[in-house]
Amino acid sequence: MPADRGSVRCLGIDPGIGRLGFGLVLQTGTSLNAVEYGCLETRPGEDLPKRLLVLFSSLGEIVDRLAPDIFAVERLFFGRNTTTAEAVWQARGVVLLLAAQRGLDLYQPKPAEVKMAVAGTGSATKTQVQRMVCEILRLGALPKPDDAADALAIAMTGLAMHAAESRIRALEGRTPC
């Protein structure tokens, strides 16, 4: 955890070209709180490069405003529609570029890892994950749209991965008995 704040702020991203979900979760000790979440949307008929630019610019503004310590973006797997998958991969590339440009540590959980971290099983349904996000973050209602709820789950998983990595680094720095 950053020593200056005693907390970690993770920006989770559910990548998509038409709708990109984002969610910032603040971890202080064992407490998790949703700071902000929502979706960035691009126009369906617009050229792909313009849509990617909208995502890059808009997400950059969000990063500047929310000042995350770390990034988490879900790893993708190939679907049946390769045209859609290609556009989503390119939107994910925008997120990777932004994280690298800002010098932020990046965690890339697989969908099953997100389900496991949030709902306790890698085979959890989308509804189960969303309900657990609502429960863990003590939200009054399920985050809408689904992409925002998914982004919060991804952020929570990124925080868990960061904590595990920090513990390993701390253990590696200790002298043997």
C-alpha positions as CSV (number, residue, x, y, z in Angstrom):
1,M,0.0,0.0,0.0
2,P,1.2,3.5,-0.7
3,A,2.6,4.8,2.6
4,D,1.4,8.4,2.0
5,R,-2.3,7.5,2.1
6,G,-2.4,4.2,4.0
7,S,-4.9,3.0,1.3
8,V,-5.0,1.8,-2.3
9,R,-7.2,3.1,-5.1
10,C,-7.9,0.6,-7.9
11,L,-9.5,1.6,-11.1
12,G,-11.2,-1.5,-12.6
13,I,-12.1,-1.6,-16.3
14,D,-14.5,-3.9,-18.1
15,P,-13.3,-3.3,-21.7
16,G,-15.7,-2.8,-24.5
17,I,-15.9,-0.7,-27.7
18,G,-19.6,0.4,-27.4
19,R,-19.6,0.6,-23.6
20,L,-16.5,0.5,-21.4
21,G,-17.3,0.0,-17.7
22,F,-15.1,1.7,-15.0
23,G,-15.2,1.6,-11.3
24,L,-12.8,3.0,-8.6
25,V,-12.6,1.0,-5.4
26,L,-10.8,2.4,-2.3
27,Q,-9.2,-0.1,0.1
28,T,-8.3,1.1,3.5
29,G,-7.2,-1.9,5.7
30,T,-9.8,-4.5,5.1
31,S,-12.5,-2.0,4.2
32,L,-13.6,-1.6,0.5
33,N,-15.6,1.4,-0.7
34,A,-16.9,2.3,-4.2
35,V,-15.7,5.8,-5.0
36,E,-17.2,6.2,-8.4
37,Y,-18.4,4.0,-11.2
38,G,-20.1,4.2,-14.6
39,C,-19.7,3.6,-18.3
40,L,-18.1,5.4,-21.2
41,E,-20.1,5.0,-24.4
42,T,-19.2,5.4,-28.1
43,R,-21.5,5.8,-31.0
44,P,-22.1,2.6,-33.0
45,G,-21.8,4.1,-36.5
46,E,-18.6,6.0,-35.8
47,D,-15.3,4.8,-37.3
48,L,-13.3,2.6,-35.0
49,P,-10.2,4.9,-34.6
50,K,-12.6,7.7,-33.5
51,R,-14.3,5.5,-31.0
52,L,-10.9,4.4,-29.6
53,L,-9.9,8.1,-29.3
54,V,-13.1,8.9,-27.4
55,L,-12.3,6.0,-25.0
56,F,-8.7,7.1,-24.6
57,S,-9.5,10.8,-23.9
58,S,-12.5,10.1,-21.7
59,L,-10.7,7.5,-19.6
60,G,-7.6,9.7,-19.4
61,E,-9.8,12.4,-17.8
62,I,-11.3,9.9,-15.4
63,V,-7.8,8.8,-14.4
64,D,-6.6,12.4,-13.8
65,R,-9.7,13.1,-11.7
66,L,-9.8,9.9,-9.6
67,A,-6.0,9.4,-9.2
68,P,-5.9,5.6,-9.0
69,D,-2.8,3.9,-7.5
70,I,-3.3,0.8,-9.7
71,F,-5.3,-0.4,-12.7
72,A,-7.1,-3.7,-13.2
73,V,-8.5,-4.7,-16.6
74,E,-10.2,-8.0,-17.3
75,R,-8.4,-10.5,-19.6
76,L,-10.5,-11.4,-22.6
77,F,-11.1,-14.7,-24.2
78,F,-12.1,-15.2,-27.9
79,G,-15.8,-15.3,-28.6
80,R,-17.5,-16.6,-31.7
81,N,-17.9,-13.1,-33.2
82,T,-14.3,-12.3,-34.2
83,T,-15.2,-8.8,-35.5
84,T,-16.6,-7.8,-32.1
85,A,-13.7,-9.5,-30.3
86,E,-11.2,-7.6,-32.4
87,A,-12.8,-4.2,-31.5
88,V,-12.9,-5.2,-27.8
89,W,-9.2,-6.2,-27.9
90,Q,-8.4,-2.8,-29.4
91,A,-10.4,-1.0,-26.7
92,R,-8.5,-3.1,-24.1
93,G,-5.2,-2.0,-25.8
94,V,-6.3,1.7,-25.2
95,V,-6.6,0.8,-21.5
96,L,-3.2,-0.9,-21.4
97,L,-1.6,2.1,-23.2
98,L,-3.1,4.5,-20.7
99,A,-1.9,2.5,-17.7
100,A,1.6,2.3,-19.1
101,Q,1.6,6.0,-20.1
102,R,0.6,6.9,-16.5
103,G,3.1,4.5,-14.9
104,L,0.4,2.6,-13.0
105,D,0.8,-1.0,-11.9
106,L,-1.6,-3.2,-14.0
107,Y,-3.4,-6.4,-12.9
108,Q,-5.2,-8.5,-15.5
109,P,-7.5,-11.0,-13.9
110,K,-9.2,-13.7,-16.0
111,P,-13.1,-13.8,-15.8
112,A,-13.0,-16.9,-13.6
113,E,-10.5,-15.1,-11.2
114,V,-12.9,-12.2,-10.9
115,K,-15.8,-14.6,-10.1
116,M,-13.7,-16.4,-7.6
117,A,-12.4,-13.3,-5.8
118,V,-15.9,-11.7,-5.5
119,A,-18.3,-14.6,-5.3
120,G,-16.1,-17.4,-4.0
121,T,-16.4,-19.7,-7.1
122,G,-15.0,-19.4,-10.6
123,S,-18.3,-20.6,-12.0
124,A,-20.5,-17.9,-10.4
125,T,-23.2,-16.4,-12.6
126,K,-23.2,-12.7,-13.6
127,T,-26.1,-12.1,-11.2
128,Q,-24.2,-13.7,-8.3
129,V,-21.2,-11.5,-8.9
130,Q,-23.3,-8.4,-9.1
131,R,-25.1,-9.2,-5.9
132,M,-21.8,-9.8,-4.1
133,V,-20.4,-6.5,-5.4
134,C,-23.4,-4.8,-4.0
135,E,-23.1,-6.6,-0.7
136,I,-19.3,-6.2,-0.2
137,L,-19.3,-2.5,-1.2
138,R,-22.5,-1.9,0.8
139,L,-24.3,-0.3,-2.1
140,G,-28.0,0.5,-1.9
141,A,-28.7,-1.0,-5.3
142,L,-27.1,-3.1,-8.0
143,P,-24.8,-0.9,-10.1
144,K,-26.2,-0.2,-13.5
145,P,-25.4,-0.9,-16.3
146,D,-23.9,-4.3,-15.8
147,D,-20.6,-3.1,-17.2
148,A,-20.1,-0.8,-14.2
149,A,-20.8,-3.6,-11.8
150,D,-18.3,-5.8,-13.6
151,A,-15.7,-3.0,-13.4
152,L,-16.2,-2.8,-9.7
153,A,-15.7,-6.6,-9.4
154,I,-12.5,-6.3,-11.5
155,A,-11.2,-3.5,-9.3
156,M,-11.9,-5.6,-6.2
157,T,-10.0,-8.4,-7.8
158,G,-7.1,-6.1,-8.7
159,L,-6.9,-5.0,-5.1
160,A,-6.7,-8.7,-4.0
161,M,-4.0,-9.4,-6.5
162,H,-2.1,-6.3,-5.5
163,A,-2.3,-7.3,-1.8
164,A,-1.1,-10.9,-2.6
165,E,1.8,-9.5,-4.6
166,S,2.8,-7.1,-1.8
167,R,2.8,-9.9,0.7
168,I,5.0,-12.1,-1.5
169,R,7.4,-9.2,-2.0
170,A,7.5,-8.6,1.8
171,L,8.3,-12.3,2.4
172,E,11.0,-12.3,-0.2
173,G,12.6,-9.3,1.6
174,R,12.8,-11.1,4.9
175,T,16.0,-12.9,6.0
176,P,15.7,-16.7,6.5
177,C,15.7,-18.1,10.1
